[in-house]
Amino acid sequence: MRIVYAGESVIDQFGVWNEAGTDKIAGISSFNKISWKDGVSQVMTVTVVEIGTTPGEYMMTFIPPTPGFWKVEVSVPSTGDVFASYYDVKKRPYRVRMTAVDDRTNVRFAIWAENEDGSRATDFTTATASIYEPDGTLVESMGADTPSGTGIFSFLADSADVPAGAEYYVALVATKGALTWTYNLGFSKVA
């Protein structure tokens, strides 16, 4: 079983052999494809193409939309062969970083997500952010933003709404495709 990530392309490969098992069969264009998530049949686009440099070898691609235990089955009607693959689909983990600057009129936040290797994630599509007091009281909604080319989200809050000397947290909801990630980032306003 492979570990793969929801919302990201998965590539797998299989060969189709003749009945004697001595030669691969090239030129197959008809396949039946079925997928399941957690034991329930799913509608998911699965593409199968022959690998041009290796006749009789076929490449299967798909994008699992949500986390779970997935099974993808490809059958060849002309031979009766069935190829089944199993995937543990997870939500990709990200760390989130934030900086804030107060110019006495506005508190400006720069927020970005980092991949597991520490590089900045640049493929999020949108994010929303709100400031809360520790008890969950909303201080200010900062709305939505799309990231810059370097993956940075910029948010602005009214400095008067965020008094100094208290602890707060920014609730960030970042979106990529049909998936969302939610983070709570603590900060203290000191001036």
C-alpha positions in Angstrom: 0.0 0.0 0.0 1.3 3.4 -1.0 0.9 6.6 1.0 -0.2 9.4 -1.3 -1.8 12.8 -0.8 -5.4 14.0 -1.5 -5.7 16.5 -4.3 -2.4 15.5 -5.8 -1.8 13.4 -8.9 -1.0 9.7 -8.4 0.9 7.7 -11.1 1.1 3.9 -11.1 2.2 1.4 -13.7 1.4 -2.2 -14.7 2.1 -4.6 -17.6 -0.3 -6.7 -19.5 1.0 -10.1 -20.5 -0.2 -12.8 -22.9 -1.8 -15.9 -21.5 1.6 -17.8 -21.5 3.2 -14.9 -19.6 6.0 -14.7 -22.1 5.2 -11.4 -24.0 3.5 -8.1 -23.1 0.4 -7.1 -25.1 0.7 -3.7 -26.8 -2.0 -1.5 -28.2 -4.8 -2.1 -25.6 -7.1 0.9 -25.5 -10.2 -0.5 -23.6 -10.1 -0.7 -19.8 -12.7 -0.8 -17.1 -11.9 1.3 -14.1 -13.4 1.2 -10.6 -12.4 3.0 -7.4 -13.5 2.7 -3.8 -12.9 4.9 -0.7 -13.2 3.2 2.6 -15.1 0.3 1.0 -17.7 2.5 -0.8 -17.7 2.8 -4.6 -16.6 6.3 -5.8 -16.8 8.4 -9.0 -13.2 9.3 -9.8 -11.5 9.9 -13.2 -8.8 7.3 -13.8 -6.8 7.6 -17.0 -4.9 4.6 -18.5 -2.4 5.1 -21.4 0.2 2.9 -22.9 3.8 4.0 -22.2 5.1 4.7 -25.7 8.7 3.7 -25.1 7.7 0.4 -23.5 4.9 -1.5 -25.5 2.7 -3.5 -23.2 3.3 -1.3 -20.1 0.5 1.0 -19.1 0.4 4.1 -16.9 -2.6 4.8 -14.7 -3.1 8.3 -13.3 -5.8 9.8 -11.0 -6.2 12.5 -8.3 -7.8 11.2 -5.1 -10.1 14.1 -3.9 -10.2 13.3 -0.2 -8.3 11.4 2.5 -9.1 7.7 3.2 -8.3 4.2 2.2 -8.6 4.0 -1.6 -8.6 1.0 -3.9 -8.3 1.5 -7.7 -9.0 -1.5 -10.0 -8.3 -1.6 -13.7 -9.5 -4.5 -15.7 -8.7 -5.5 -19.3 -11.9 -6.9 -21.0 -9.9 -8.5 -23.8 -7.8 -10.6 -21.4 -9.8 -10.8 -18.2 -6.8 -9.4 -16.2 -7.4 -7.2 -13.2 -4.9 -4.9 -11.6 -5.7 -3.6 -8.2 -3.7 -1.0 -6.2 -4.3 0.2 -2.7 -3.5 3.7 -1.4 -3.5 5.3 2.0 -4.6 8.8 1.0 -3.6 11.5 3.6 -3.9 15.2 3.8 -0.5 16.7 3.1 1.0 18.3 6.3 2.0 21.9 6.3 3.6 24.2 8.9 2.3 27.7 9.0 4.4 30.8 9.8 3.3 34.4 10.5 4.9 37.8 10.9 3.1 40.9 12.1 4.0 44.6 12.0 2.0 47.4 13.7 2.3 50.9 12.2 -0.2 52.3 14.9 -3.0 52.4 12.3 -3.0 48.8 11.0 -1.5 45.5 12.0 -0.2 43.9 8.9 0.1 40.1 8.8 2.1 38.0 6.4 1.2 34.3 6.6 2.6 31.4 4.6 2.6 27.6 4.6 5.8 25.5 4.4 6.2 22.0 3.0 7.8 19.3 5.1 11.2 20.2 3.8 10.8 23.8 4.9 10.2 25.2 1.4 7.3 27.6 1.0 4.1 26.1 -0.4 3.0 28.2 -3.4 0.0 26.2 -4.6 -2.7 27.3 -2.1 -5.5 29.1 -3.9 -7.1 31.3 -1.1 -7.1 31.9 2.6 -9.3 33.7 5.1 -8.1 35.0 8.5 -9.7 36.3 11.7 -8.3 37.5 15.0 -9.8 36.0 18.2 -9.3 36.5 21.9 -8.2 33.3 23.8 -11.8 32.7 24.9 -12.9 32.6 21.2 -14.4 36.1 21.0 -14.0 37.4 17.5 -11.9 40.6 17.4 -11.8 41.2 13.7 -12.4 39.3 10.5 -9.6 40.2 8.0 -11.4 38.7 5.0 -9.9 36.6 2.2 -6.7 36.8 0.2 -5.0 35.0 -2.7 -1.3 34.3 -2.3 1.5 36.2 -4.0 3.7 34.2 -6.3 5.9 33.3 -3.4 2.9 31.9 -1.4 2.5 34.7 1.1 -1.0 35.8 2.2 -1.3 39.4 3.4 -3.9 40.5 5.9 -4.7 43.8 7.5 -6.4 44.6 10.8 -7.3 47.9 12.4 -4.8 48.6 15.1 -7.5 50.0 17.4 -9.3 46.7 17.3 -6.3 44.9 18.6 -5.3 46.5 21.9 -1.8 46.1 23.2 -1.0 43.9 26.2 -3.2 40.9 25.4 -2.9 37.5 23.8 -4.7 36.7 20.6 -4.7 34.1 17.9 -5.2 34.3 14.2 -7.4 31.6 12.7 -6.3 30.9 9.2 -8.3 28.7 6.8 -6.2 28.0 3.7 -7.7 26.3 0.7 -6.2 24.3 -2.2 -8.7 22.7 -4.6 -11.5 21.1 -2.6 -9.4 20.7 0.6 -8.9 23.1 3.5 -6.4 23.4 6.3 -7.2 25.3 9.5 -4.5 26.8 11.8 -4.5 28.8 15.0 -1.5 31.1 15.3 -0.9 32.8 18.6 0.5 36.3 19.0 0.8 39.1 21.5 0.5 42.8 20.6 3.1 44.6 22.6 2.6 48.2 21.5 
